[in-house]
Amino acid sequence: MHAFDIYLQSARFLVIDDEPVSASAVEISLAAAGHEEIRIVNDPCDALSAFQEYQPDIILLDISMPVMDGFDVLGQIRANVPQDDYLPVIVITADPMETTRRRALAAGANDFLNKPFGSTELRLRVRNLLQTRFLHLGLREQNRLLDGRVTERTKELEAALEELRDTQRQAVGQARLHAFSEMAAGVVHDFNNVLMILMSLGDLAARDLPPDSAPAANLATMQNVLREAAQMVARLHYFCRPRHDDDLFMPVELRKVAEEAILLAKPKWHDSARADGREIKPSFKFDRIEPFPCNAAEIREALLHLVLNAIDAMPRGGTLSVALQNVEGGTEISVGDTGVGMTEEVRARCLDPFFSTKAGAGAGLGLAMVHGIVRRHAGRLEITSHPGEGSLVRVFLPRANSAAPAAAGRPTSVDRPLRILLAEDDDRLRQLMALQMESMGHIVETAGNGNDALDKLHLAPFDLILTDLSMPRLNGTGFVEAARQGDSKIPVIMITGYGAMLLPEGERPPGVDILLSKPVTRDNLAAAIAEVAG
């Protein structure tokens, strides 16, 4: 038995007719057609409560009734039917006037039965209307399930995005931990050896001195200073390192990065300054900047340090200015203050590590860190300052950065939808990547292994293949080899969770145009698709 037939047999009928004989005739006809759920209401005043209690699938309503006619009853019922529901109503009337039909339609009726009518006509009209309601209910359920899946996928995408953000934050932290040895490994090694010797000797000497003696106090001070020196060395490698070939430079909205840095510094330039009796007046000017290739986390951190330095330079208050503007060849970020300013000697040395004019505060690494970040972006940093007139720090970031990864120069989208065959054995990742590419406007066909993907490739043409490397039955390499035999020109992107462990750096499996390492961001995926499809 089909689903509709089951629904039809179990449908609930509400018959509203003040004449018991007429109502019984309708009930007999419905029962003869196999319907069992039938409720009769002879008093129209009870119709609304019966409808709310019974929740029928269809209503058969007489028009001519005392106290309340069918039009009034229909109006009450329609007012209690949700907008997304389809409840069919058949009006039963002996009035042949066209005005009656139009009025009933305007009130919300779906069909008419003119008295007298036969049981066959009743059965057919009921079946047609219930079939429409059945389809509506099915569509509503599908929409509900779709909304649930969209909500679930949205949560998965948000979780994946947060995971990607965590991955980037961890990558930045790990890079900082190893940075100093890459900049000056020999010097740091020797310096740490000296510190280790001095600290060891201090520990040995402390054992031979009375705890409350003046020499013991002096020795404790020396040990504290040595520990601070060790912390300075550790923090230096956190900030200063040269550019690596695998640094991630993706197009970002610089205005958003600047606004985030300013917001992070707001407690200091707004709340703390007022608590100290200072008035810091903000002045922000941001040009419209096209998405700019850079490391957003580093630029944000550099800008935050520049803003904090500007605030510290205004002990009596002043104006904090931050500007973002287009210049020839790139973008300029400037941070200015109207504070104490710097002499030429201080200005010339302010970028040196460990140099600081803040008495007892800071280790002199903030501007050194900013300078390192700017150099890694192939930019330049300029400082102008005069005593009593404040300072202005200008950072130039070139757009045509040949040292940056190719993401800056590659196309990031295609102007047409592509038919993409995605082969990935992880169900959740396959669904996530399909959703990502569909959100780009592409048509995606998925397969859980190489064999299934090959079968689908033989059935329909595709513009692009995106395949995982490691899959059951037929792995990515075997699938690509077989696919190339049928179409040697189809672009292929391969993704792998093994990174560079399986292949020497820069090499790709045969027949693969681009090899991506997991996790792959949406921007990286879009750029790769645009590159091979161009």
N, C-alpha and C positions, 0 to 999 in steps of 0.2 A: 504494500500500500504506500502511495506517495505521501510526502509530508503534507501537501495541501489537503489531500483526502482525509488524513487524520485530523488536521485542524478543522476542516469543514464539519466532520462528524461531531467534534467536541465543542463547536462554537456555541456561545451563549446568546439566546434571543430574548429581547424584551419587547413584548407586545403591549401597546398602550391604546386601549379602546374602551369607551364607556358602555358599549353594548356587549354583554357576555356572549351572546350568540355569535356575533361577528368574530369576537376574540377567539372563541372555541373553534370556529371554522378555520381560522388561521393556524391555530395550534395543531388541529388534526392534519392539515396539509403539511405542516413542517414535520410532524411526527412520522407521517407516511413516507417522507423523504429521508428518514433515518436520523433526524435531529431529536435529541433528548433534553438538552438544556434549554427549557423554555419557561419564561416567567410572564404572567399576565397581570396587568394593572388596569383596573376598571375605573378608578378614581384619578383623574388627571392631577389632582393636588398631591397625590402620593408618587407621581412619576419621578420627580427629581431625587427623592430619598431612595427610591427603588434603584434608580440608575447608579447612584453613588455606592450603594451597598452591593449590587449585583455585578457591576462593571461588565456590561454586555459587549459582545463583538458586533452586534447589529441591532437596530431598533426599527420596529414597524409601528408607525404612529398614525392614528386616525386624526382627521382635521376637525370634524364637527363634533364637539363635546361641550357639555354645559360647564359653567363656572370658568373654566380655562379651556380655550380651544387649542388645537394642535400647534398653532403658531406660537402661542405663549409657552407651551411646554418645550417646543423646539428651541426657543430662545434661551430658556433656563438651562437646558442640557448643553447647548453649544457654549455657553458661558463657563461651563465647568469641564470642558474638554481641553486638554493641553494643546498648544499650537503645533507641536510635533507629532500629534496623534491623528490618525485617520479613522473616524467612526462613521460608518455608513448609516444613513437614515432613509427608509422607504416610507413615503407618505401614502396613506390609504384614504381615498376620498371618492365620493359619488358625485362631486361637483366637477362638471366637464369644462368650466370656464377657464380660459387662458390666463386671466388675471390671478386666479387661485394658484395655478402652476408657477407663474412668475414670482408670486409672493412667497411660495414655499421654497423655491430655489434661492431666493434672496435671504431667506431665514436659515439656510444651511441644509436643505434636503438634497439627497443624492439621486433619488429615483421616485417613480410614481406607480401606483397600482390603482386603476379605476375600477370601482365596484360596478358590476360583479366581475370577478377575475377567476381564472382557472388555477388549479394547483400546479400545473406545468409551468405556467408563466411566473408564478410566485417562486417556484424552485429555481428557475433559470436566473431571475433577477437577483435572488439571494446569493446564488453561486457566484455570479459575476462580481457583485459588490464585495463578497467575502474574499474572493481571489485578490482583488485590489488591496484589501486590508492585510491579507496574508503577505503580499509582496512588500507592503509598507512596513509591516512589523519586521520582516527579514532585513529590509534596508536599514531600519533603525538599529537593529541588533548589530549589523555589520558596522555601522557608524560608531556604535558604542565600543565594539572591539577594536576598530581602527583608532579611535581616540585613546583607548588604553595602550595600544601598541605604540602610538606616537608619543604618549607620555613616558612609556617605558624606554623607548629609544632616545627620547630627549634626555632622560636621566642618565642613560648610558653615555651619550655624547658629552654631557656635562661632566660626568665622572672621568671620561677619557681626556677631556680638555684639562681638567684639574690634574690628572696624572701627567699629562704632557708639561704642564706648568711646573709641577714638582720635579719632573725630570730635568727641565731646563735649569731650575734653581739648584738642583744637586750638581749639574754639570758645571755651573758657574762656581759653586763652592769648591768642587774638586780641582778645577783649574787654578783657583787662587791658592790652594794648599801647595801646589807644585810650582808656583810661578817664580819664586825667588831663585831657586836653583837653576832655572833656565836663564835668568838675567845675569847672575854673577855667582855661579856655584862655587868657584874657587875662593872668592872673598868671604862668602858666608861660611864656608866650611872652616876656613882659618879663624874667623871671628868666633864662631861657636866653640872651637877648640880652646881659644883663649878664655872665653867665658866659663867653660867647663872647668878648666884648671883653676881659675880664680875662685869659683864657687866651692870647689872641692877643698881647696886650701882653707877657705874661710870656715868650712864645716869642721875641719880638723883643728884649727886654731881655737874655735869656740869651746872645744872640750877642755882645753887647758886653762881657760880664764874663769875667774869667779863670775857667776851669773849677774851680780849687781854692780860689777866694776865698770869704770868709765871705758876701758879698752873693749869690754864685751859689748857695751852700747854702741861704740863706734863700729865694731865689727858687724853688728846686726844691721846698722845703717848701710854699710858697704854691701852686705848680702842683699838687702832690699833693692839697692841700686842695680846690682848685677842682674837680679831677676827682672827688673824693669827693662834693662838693656836686652835681655834675652827675648822679652815680649816684643820689643821694637823690631828686632830682627825677624821674628816670626811674622809680625804684621807687614813687614816690608815685602816679603814674597807673596803675601796675600794680594797685594795691589799691583806690583810692577812686573809685567812679563811681556814678551814680544808676541806678535800675531802668530797663531797657528793656522795651518792650512785647513783644519776642520772647524774653525770658528764659525758659528751660525750667524749669518747676517740675512735677515728676512725683512721684506717691506713692512714697515710699521707706521702708524700715525704719530708723528713727532709731537703734534700738539697735545695729544692725549698723554704721551709720556711726560711732557713738560707740566701739564696740569696735575698729574699724579705726584710728581716731585714737589711741586708747590704745596699740594695738599698735605704731603708728609711733613713738610717743614712748617705748616701753619701754626701748630701749637707753640713754636718758638717765636715766629715773627708776629704772632697775634696775641696769644694768651700770656706767654712768659714775658714778652716785652712790656705789655701793659702792667703786669704784676711788678715789674722793675721800674715802673714810672716812665717807660719809653713809648713813643708813638712811632710805629713803623707803618709808613704809607705804601701800600702795594701799587705797582704800576706794571700791568701786563699787556703786551701787544703781540699777537700771534697772527702771522700771515697764513693763508691757506697753502699748505704744503702737501704735495703728492706723496703717497706712501714711499717711505725712504728706507733703503737697505741699511740695517744696523743691528746691533745687539741691544734690544730695548732695555733689558735689565741693567746693562752697564751704563748706557746713556742716562737712564733715570738716576742711577746712583751718583754719577758724576755731577749731574745738574743739582741734585740734593746737596752735595758737598759745597758746591759753589754758592747756593742760596744760604746755607748755614754760615759759611765764611762771611758773606755779605752782612748778615745779621750781626755777627760778632763784631764786625768793623764799625758798627754804629752804636756806641755805648750811650749816646744821648738821643737816639732816635734818628729818623731820616726817611729817605725814600728807597724802597727796594724795587728795582726794575728788572723784569725778565722779558726778553723779546725773542721771537722766532721769525726769521724772514728768509725769503728766497734771495740768493745772490748768484752771480755768474758762476756756474760750475757746481753749485751745490746749495747748502743751507747753512745759515749762521745762527748760532744760539748765543745770546749775550745775557750776562748777569751783571748788574751794576748796583752800586750803593753810593750814598752821599756821606760816608763816614770819615774816619780819620785819614784814610789814604796811606800811601807807602812812599818812602824815599826811593831814589833810583837804586841804591844799594840793596835795599830789601826787595824791591821788585825783581832785580836781576837774580836773586837767590831763592825766591819764594817757591820755585818748582823743585828745588833740591830736596831729596829725602832727608828727614829729621830736622829740617829748618823750620822754626816756628817763632812768631813774635808774641804768642799768647803765653804770658807768664804763668807757668805751672799748669797750663791746660793744653792738652793736645800733644801729639808726638811728632808733628810736622810731616805727616804722611798724606793728608787730605789732598792737597794740590798735586803731589807726586802721583797719587792714584788717578786723579783726573787727567793728568798729562799722559799717563800710560794708556788710559782708555782712548784718548783722542788719537794717540799714535797708532793704536791698533786699528782704528778706523781710517788710517791714512790721512788724518786731518791735521790741523795745526791750532795751537792755542796762543792767543796774544793777550797781554795784560797792559793796560794803561792806567797810571795812577799818579796822583800828586798829593803831597801832605795837605790835609785839611780839605781836600776837594773830592775825596772818595776814590773808588776804583771801578774799572770796567773790564770784565773778562769776556773775551770774544772767542768762540769756538767755531771753527769752520770745518764742516764735514762735506767732503766731495761726493757727488752723486756717482760720477764715473770712477768707481773705486776698483781698479784692476786687481788689487790684492784680495778683494772680497770674493767669497764663493760665487759661483756663477748664477746664484738665485737672483742677484740684482739685475743681471742683463738678460735673463731668460724671459720668454713670455710666460705669463701667469694664468692665462685662460685661452680658450678657443671660442670662435664666434659661431660655432655650430654644434648641435648635439651629436655625440658619437655613440655608436653601438659598441659597447665594451663587454668582453667576456672576462669575468673574474673567476679565477680558480684559487680557492683557499680552503683548507681543511678545517680550520677553526670556525665553528658555526657563528659564535658571537662576533668575531673579527670580520668574518665574511659579510654578515649583515651590516655591521658598522661601516665598513668600507663601501658597500653598495649604497647605503644611505648617503654617505659623503659624496659619492660621485653623482648620484641622482640629484642631490641638492645643487650640483654644478650644472644640471640640465642634461646629463647624459642618460642613455638607456642602457641598463646593466642587466646582463644575464649571468647567473652564478652557477658554480659547480663546486662540489666538495672534494674532488680529486682530479688528477690528470686525465683519466679515462673518460669520466663524465664530461669534462670540458672538451675533450677531443670529439666526442659524439655530438655535442652541441655545435661545435665548429663546423662539422660536416653538414649540419642541417640548415644553417643560415649564415650569411656573410656578416663579418664584424669589422669594425674600423681599428680595433685595438685589443690586444691581449694583455691582461694584468694577472700574473700568476705568482703564487708562493713557490719557494724553492723546495722546501721539504713537505711532501704530501704522501699519503698512503697509495698503494697500488701503482700509480705512475707519478713520479715526482716532477717538479717543474722543469728540470733539464730535459727529461725524456719527452714531456709534453711539448715543449718548445721545438725540439728536434722534429717531432712528428708533424707539428703544425707548419713548420717551415717547408716541409715537403709538399704540402698542399698549397701554400701561399707564401712565397719567399719574401714578399714585400710587406706583409702585415707588421706594424710596429709592436714591439714586445717590451713590457716593463716587468721586471722580476723583483719581488720583495723577499727579504730573508731576515730571520731573527738571529742568524749566526754572525752578522756583521762581516768583518774582514777576516774571520778565522778560517774560512774555507778557501779563500782565494787571495793571491797576492794583491797588494794595494793597487787600485786602478784597473784591475782586470775584471772581465765579466764572462759568464758562461757563454758558449757559442749560441748565436742567434738572438742574444738579448741586447736591446738598445740602451736601456738604463737599468742599473741595479740599485735598489733602495734598501737601506737597513732599517729594521723596525726599532723603535716605533716611528711610524711615518705620520707626520702632521698633515692636516688637510691642505695647507698651503704648499707643502712640499709635493704632495700628490698632484695637486692642480698644476703646479709648475712642470712636473715631469710629463703629465698628459699633454700639456700645451707644447712642450718641446718635441715630443715624438710625433704629435699630430700635425705640427706645423709644416 
